[in-house]
């Protein structure tokens, strides 16, 4: 076997390459062919066994979370005349605010045993002539 590593023509170089690397080339070509045939068979199997879906077979996903019903706020009982009237301050110091909120501006301060006239009630707040105070800090005069 003549292995002239400096062959001049391209044909001679290919022939020499195949003499030296015939087994690895065969294994590579055989592996590629086997992979292609297996891929083709798998694709045929996948497409033949998969049922076709129609629009009537597709279902919408079901919502599993429970929805809590939003309850309407209950109406406050009517303000009776017995709530309105003269009260005494029970706190050491009580803020009189511009609105019925602890975040609103302070208009004045009332002190223990001061007498006040309640002219309206909104929830836990009592309306005075000059603002709002928390009703829980007042007692009947």
C-alpha positions in Angstrom: 0.0 0.0 0.0 1.5 3.2 -1.2 0.7 6.1 1.1 2.0 9.1 -0.7 1.0 11.9 1.6 1.9 14.5 -1.0 -0.5 13.4 -3.7 -0.8 16.0 -6.4 -4.3 15.7 -7.8 -7.5 16.1 -5.8 -8.7 12.7 -6.9 -5.6 11.1 -5.4 -6.1 13.0 -2.2 -9.7 11.8 -1.8 -8.6 8.2 -2.5 -5.8 8.5 0.1 -8.2 10.1 2.7 -10.7 7.2 2.2 -7.9 4.6 2.6 -6.9 6.2 5.9 -10.3 7.1 7.3 -12.7 4.6 5.7 -14.1 3.2 9.0 -14.7 6.5 10.7 -16.4 7.9 7.6 -18.6 4.7 7.4 -19.6 5.1 11.0 -20.5 8.8 10.6 -22.5 8.2 7.5 -24.3 5.2 9.0 -25.1 7.2 12.2 -26.5 10.2 10.3 -28.7 7.9 8.2 -30.0 6.0 11.2 -30.8 9.3 13.0 -32.7 10.6 10.0 -34.8 7.4 9.6 -35.6 7.3 13.3 -36.6 11.0 13.3 -38.9 10.5 10.3 -40.6 7.4 11.9 -41.1 9.4 15.1 -42.7 12.3 13.2 -45.0 9.9 11.4 -46.0 8.2 14.6 -46.7 11.5 16.3 -48.9 12.9 13.5 -50.8 9.7 12.9 -51.8 9.0 16.6 -52.6 12.6 17.5 -56.4 13.2 17.3 -57.3 16.3 15.4 -59.1 19.0 17.5 -62.1 20.9 16.3 -63.4 24.1 17.7 -66.2 22.2 19.4 -63.8 20.0 21.3 -61.8 22.8 22.8 -63.0 23.7 26.3 -62.4 27.0 28.1 -60.4 26.7 31.3 -62.5 26.4 34.5 -62.0 29.1 37.1 -61.6 27.4 40.5 -61.2 30.4 42.8 -64.2 31.2 44.9 -65.6 34.6 44.4 -66.8 36.3 47.5 -69.9 38.3 47.2 -69.6 41.9 48.0 -72.2 42.9 50.5 -73.9 46.2 50.3 -73.0 48.3 53.3 -75.8 48.3 55.9 -77.5 51.5 56.4 -76.8 53.2 59.7 -79.8 53.4 62.0 -81.7 56.6 62.0 -80.3 59.2 64.4 -82.8 59.5 67.2 -83.3 62.7 69.1 -82.1 61.2 72.3 -78.5 61.0 70.9 -78.5 64.7 70.3 -78.2 67.1 73.2 -75.9 68.1 76.0 -72.8 66.1 76.8 -69.7 66.3 79.1 -66.1 65.6 78.0 -64.7 62.4 79.6 -61.1 62.7 78.3 -58.3 64.9 79.7 -58.0 66.6 76.4 -60.3 66.1 73.3 -59.4 67.3 69.8 -62.2 69.1 67.9 -61.6 68.3 64.2 -62.7 70.0 61.0 -64.1 66.7 59.6 -65.1 63.3 61.0 -61.6 61.8 60.6 -58.6 61.5 62.8 -56.5 62.8 59.9 -58.3 66.1 59.5 -57.2 69.4 60.9 -57.6 70.2 64.6 -59.8 73.2 65.2 -59.9 73.4 69.0 -59.4 71.4 72.2 -61.9 70.5 74.9 -61.0 69.4 78.4 -62.5 67.2 81.1 -65.9 68.2 82.3 -66.5 70.8 79.5 -70.1 70.9 78.4 -70.8 70.6 74.7 -74.0 70.5 72.5 -74.1 67.6 70.0 -76.0 68.6 66.9 -75.5 65.5 64.7 -73.9 62.0 64.7 -72.1 60.3 61.9 -71.0 56.8 62.8 -68.7 57.1 65.8 -68.3 60.9 65.4 -70.4 63.6 67.0 -70.9 66.9 65.3 -70.5 70.1 67.4 -71.0 73.7 66.3 -67.2 74.1 65.7 -66.3 70.6 64.4 -66.3 66.9 65.1 -65.3 64.8 68.1 -65.3 61.1 68.8 -68.5 60.1 70.5 -66.8 57.6 72.8 -65.1 60.4 74.8 -68.4 62.1 75.6 -71.0 61.2 78.3 -74.5 62.4 78.9 -74.7 65.5 81.0 
